[in-house]
Amino acid sequence: MAFSKHKPLKAYPVVEFPEENNSCAVVSSKWLSCDRALCTWPSAIGTKLENLVKSSAEPSSYPRLTWTSLPCRVLGSYGKKYSKI
């Protein structure tokens, strides 16, 4: 059995995107790679994006959206309920 060197994440990590001018976002933990080095980001914006995060949408469940893998760094994570920061 393999063990992760990472502490378990709560439902909503806050990530920084170094290649996107160090912008930060709250995302679904389902959008992170196993090593937490990449975040799958949807082409949605505004309310549509917020609803995807709130529902912890699986990228494979929304094939009409373009999902891009972006390098990221996890800054922290928040509990079971989504709220705007």
Buried (B, 14 or more C-beta within 10 A) or exposed (E): EEEEEEEEBEBBBBBBBEEEEEEBBBBBBEBBEEEBEBBBBBEBEEEEBBEBBBEBBEBEEBEEBEBEEBBBBBEEBBEEEBEEE
